[in-house]
Amino acid sequence: MKINTALLTLAFTAARLAADTLTADTAVFVQTDPKSPVLARLKAGSTVTVVGQAPAGWHRIEIRGPFEVYVHNRDITKGLEVREGASIYAAPKKDAPLIATAAPGDKTEITGLHGDYCQVKLEKKLQGFIAVGEAANTPAETKPMVSIIAPTAPAPPVTTAGRPVPITGNTADMPRLFAGKLVLARRAILNPNPLYDYQLIDASGRRFAYVDTKRLLLTDKIEAYFDRHITITGTVRNTVDGKDLVIAAESMSLK
């Protein structure tokens, strides 16, 4: 049987080019620009898979999360999931780079609220760019969206009364940080009989979630937080009817 050595050589070369071992700590950027957001930082010795094409001085690679990303509030379903087809951004602002589109099977978890955007932990393979040769640049001041280093146990958040909030071993029950404006939920016409007395609204005035204050420890009266921009530490869940979200607040502070 004849073996086409030219084809074998081509296949071997392609395979060799598809994988590369990093000789130094390397930043993976969202775009072919060292000033763009950093998806991850890879340690020296990591093996990366080169995919697709990229401009001179760059390699396009594929990496696995989890990533810290942002999704517009309107793209969060009542089931606390990111709507299929939603745009996923690198930062909580209109002009932030688009890094992915939500697809079926993506694992997401809400970890915070930033005005009109939700901070989300995304489990998904994403493509980014590493600089090679003279273009190589890994600025230390850029915060990555994902850490390849094994994470250490997070320090428990502290209430305004100075007491630590316990964190359970179940990550679904882990307290998260939310930001917005605290207002009364009761409205004479629109919402005369709310499920809870208080709610957190975003920059557009829309309710993100009700606020359950039963476990809240405060040194000041809660009235001091009305109509103020605040941060809340607590767990989020669906209301009994499944139509809204509610944050079980454990601490609250003014921004």
C-alpha positions as CSV (number, residue, x, y, z in Angstrom):
1,M,0.0,0.0,0.0
2,K,1.4,3.4,-1.0
3,I,1.6,6.0,1.7
4,N,1.4,9.7,0.6
5,T,4.3,11.1,2.6
6,A,3.4,14.7,1.6
7,L,-0.1,14.3,3.1
8,L,1.3,12.7,6.3
9,T,3.8,15.6,6.6
10,L,1.1,18.2,6.1
11,A,-1.2,16.5,8.7
12,F,1.7,16.2,11.2
13,T,2.6,19.9,10.7
14,A,-1.1,20.9,11.1
15,A,-1.4,18.9,14.4
16,R,1.8,20.4,15.7
17,L,0.6,24.0,14.9
18,A,-2.8,23.3,16.5
19,A,-1.2,22.8,19.9
20,D,1.3,24.9,21.6
21,T,3.0,24.9,25.1
22,L,3.3,28.3,26.7
23,T,6.8,29.3,27.9
24,A,5.6,32.2,30.1
25,D,2.5,33.3,31.9
26,T,0.1,34.5,29.2
27,A,-3.0,36.7,29.1
28,V,-5.9,35.6,26.9
29,F,-7.6,38.7,25.5
30,V,-11.1,39.2,24.2
31,Q,-9.8,40.9,21.1
32,T,-6.5,41.3,19.3
33,D,-5.7,44.3,21.4
34,P,-3.6,44.2,24.7
35,K,-6.0,46.9,26.1
36,S,-9.1,44.7,25.6
37,P,-10.6,42.7,28.6
38,V,-8.7,39.6,29.7
39,L,-10.6,36.3,29.6
40,A,-8.0,34.4,31.5
41,R,-4.4,34.1,32.6
42,L,-2.6,30.9,31.7
43,K,0.4,29.7,33.5
44,A,3.7,28.8,31.9
45,G,3.7,25.2,30.8
46,S,0.0,25.3,29.9
47,T,-0.9,23.6,26.6
48,V,-3.2,25.7,24.4
49,T,-5.1,24.7,21.2
50,V,-4.9,27.1,18.4
51,V,-8.2,27.4,16.4
52,G,-9.2,29.4,13.4
53,Q,-7.2,32.4,12.1
54,A,-5.8,35.5,13.7
55,P,-3.9,38.6,12.6
56,A,-0.1,38.5,12.6
57,G,1.4,38.5,16.1
58,W,-1.7,36.7,17.6
59,H,-3.0,33.2,18.1
60,R,-6.7,32.4,18.4
61,I,-7.2,29.8,21.1
62,E,-10.1,28.1,22.9
63,I,-10.4,28.0,26.7
64,R,-12.9,26.7,29.2
65,G,-14.4,28.8,32.0
66,P,-16.0,29.5,34.4
67,F,-16.0,33.1,33.3
68,E,-17.3,36.3,35.0
69,V,-19.5,38.0,32.4
70,Y,-22.5,40.3,32.2
71,V,-25.9,40.0,30.7
72,H,-28.7,42.6,30.4
73,N,-31.4,42.2,33.1
74,R,-34.1,41.7,30.4
75,D,-32.2,38.6,29.3
76,I,-32.6,36.9,32.7
77,T,-35.6,34.5,32.8
78,K,-37.8,34.0,35.9
79,G,-36.0,30.7,36.3
80,L,-32.7,32.7,37.0
81,E,-31.2,31.6,33.7
82,V,-29.8,33.5,30.7
83,R,-32.2,33.6,27.8
84,E,-31.1,31.6,24.8
85,G,-29.7,34.0,22.2
86,A,-28.9,36.7,24.7
87,S,-25.7,38.8,24.2
88,I,-23.0,38.2,26.8
89,Y,-20.7,41.1,27.5
90,A,-17.2,41.6,29.0
91,A,-18.4,44.5,31.3
92,P,-21.7,45.9,32.6
93,K,-22.0,48.8,30.0
94,K,-23.4,49.4,26.6
95,D,-20.1,49.7,24.8
96,A,-18.5,46.6,26.4
97,P,-17.1,44.0,24.0
98,L,-19.5,41.2,23.0
99,I,-17.8,38.0,23.9
100,A,-20.5,35.3,23.3
101,T,-24.1,34.5,22.7
102,A,-26.1,32.3,25.1
103,A,-26.7,28.9,23.6
104,P,-28.7,25.8,24.8
105,G,-26.7,23.9,27.4
106,D,-24.8,26.8,28.8
107,K,-24.5,26.7,32.5
108,T,-25.1,30.1,34.1
109,E,-25.4,31.4,37.7
110,I,-26.3,35.0,38.7
111,T,-23.7,36.3,41.1
112,G,-24.5,40.1,41.3
113,L,-26.4,43.0,40.0
114,H,-24.9,46.1,38.3
115,G,-27.6,48.5,37.3
116,D,-29.2,47.3,34.1
117,Y,-26.9,44.3,34.0
118,C,-26.5,41.0,35.9
119,Q,-23.1,39.6,36.7
120,V,-23.1,35.9,35.7
121,K,-20.8,33.0,36.2
122,L,-20.7,31.3,32.8
123,E,-19.6,27.7,32.2
124,K,-18.7,27.6,28.5
125,K,-15.8,27.2,26.1
126,L,-14.8,30.6,24.6
127,Q,-12.3,31.7,22.1
128,G,-9.8,34.4,22.8
129,F,-6.4,35.7,21.6
130,I,-2.9,35.4,22.9
131,A,-0.1,37.7,21.7
132,V,3.0,36.1,20.4
133,G,6.4,37.4,19.4
134,E,6.9,41.1,19.7
135,A,3.2,41.7,20.2
136,A,3.2,39.7,23.5
137,N,1.8,41.8,26.3
138,T,0.4,40.7,29.6
139,P,-0.4,43.8,31.7
140,A,-0.5,43.0,35.4
141,E,-3.3,45.6,36.1
142,T,-5.9,43.8,33.9
143,K,-8.4,41.7,35.9
144,P,-9.1,38.3,34.2
145,M,-12.7,37.0,33.8
146,V,-11.5,33.6,34.8
147,S,-8.7,32.2,37.0
148,I,-6.9,29.0,36.1
149,I,-5.4,28.8,39.6
150,A,-7.5,26.7,42.0
151,P,-9.7,29.2,43.9
152,T,-9.3,29.6,47.6
153,A,-12.3,29.5,49.9
154,P,-14.0,33.0,49.9
155,A,-14.0,35.1,53.0
156,P,-17.5,35.4,54.4
157,P,-19.2,38.8,53.8
158,V,-19.8,41.0,56.9
159,T,-23.1,42.5,57.9
160,T,-23.4,46.2,58.9
161,A,-23.6,44.9,62.4
162,G,-20.1,43.4,62.1
163,R,-21.3,39.8,62.2
164,P,-20.0,37.3,59.6
165,V,-22.6,35.8,57.3
166,P,-22.3,32.0,57.3
167,I,-21.6,30.4,53.9
168,T,-22.9,26.9,53.4
169,G,-21.3,24.2,51.4
170,N,-24.0,24.4,48.8
171,T,-23.0,27.0,46.2
172,A,-26.6,27.6,45.3
173,D,-27.2,29.0,48.9
174,M,-24.0,31.1,48.9
175,P,-24.6,34.8,49.6
176,R,-24.1,37.1,46.6
177,L,-23.7,40.8,46.2
178,F,-26.4,42.9,44.6
179,A,-26.6,46.6,43.9
180,G,-29.5,48.9,43.2
181,K,-32.0,51.3,44.8
182,L,-34.1,50.2,47.7
183,V,-37.8,51.4,47.5
184,L,-41.1,50.4,49.0
185,A,-42.8,47.7,47.0
186,R,-46.4,48.8,47.8
187,R,-47.9,51.1,45.1
188,A,-51.5,52.2,45.3
189,I,-52.5,51.2,41.8
190,L,-49.7,49.0,40.2
191,N,-48.9,46.8,43.2
192,P,-51.3,47.4,46.1
193,N,-50.6,44.0,47.8
194,P,-46.9,43.1,47.2
195,L,-45.4,39.8,48.4
196,Y,-42.8,41.8,50.4
197,D,-42.5,45.3,51.7
198,Y,-39.4,46.3,49.9
199,Q,-37.9,45.8,46.4
200,L,-34.6,46.5,44.6
201,I,-34.9,48.5,41.4
202,D,-32.3,49.0,38.6
203,A,-31.2,52.3,37.0
204,S,-34.3,52.3,34.7
205,G,-36.7,52.0,37.7
206,R,-37.7,48.4,37.0
207,R,-37.9,45.9,39.8
208,F,-35.1,43.4,39.8
209,A,-36.2,41.5,42.9
210,Y,-38.2,41.8,46.1
211,V,-36.1,42.1,49.3
212,D,-36.9,39.8,52.3
213,T,-35.5,41.5,55.4
214,K,-36.4,38.8,58.0
215,R,-32.7,37.8,58.5
216,L,-31.3,41.3,58.1
217,L,-29.2,42.8,60.9
218,L,-28.9,46.5,60.8
219,T,-27.4,49.1,63.2
220,D,-29.6,51.8,61.6
221,K,-33.4,51.8,60.9
222,I,-34.2,50.5,57.5
223,E,-35.8,53.8,56.6
224,A,-32.3,55.2,56.4
225,Y,-31.8,53.1,53.2
226,F,-35.1,54.1,51.5
227,D,-34.7,55.6,48.0
228,R,-30.9,55.2,48.3
229,H,-28.4,53.3,46.2
230,I,-27.3,50.3,48.3
231,T,-25.5,47.0,48.1
232,I,-27.1,43.9,49.6
233,T,-25.5,40.6,50.5
234,G,-27.9,37.7,50.4
235,T,-29.3,34.7,48.5
236,V,-31.7,34.9,45.6
237,R,-34.6,32.6,44.8
238,N,-37.9,32.6,43.0
239,T,-41.1,33.8,44.7
240,V,-43.7,31.1,45.5
241,D,-45.7,31.8,42.4
242,G,-42.5,31.8,40.3
243,K,-43.2,35.1,38.7
244,D,-40.6,37.2,40.5
245,L,-37.2,37.0,42.3
246,V,-36.6,37.7,46.0
247,I,-33.3,38.4,47.7
248,A,-33.1,37.0,51.3
249,A,-31.0,39.9,52.6
250,E,-28.3,39.2,55.2
251,S,-26.5,42.5,55.1
252,M,-27.1,46.0,53.6
253,S,-25.0,49.1,53.2
254,L,-25.1,52.4,51.4
255,K,-23.0,52.8,48.2
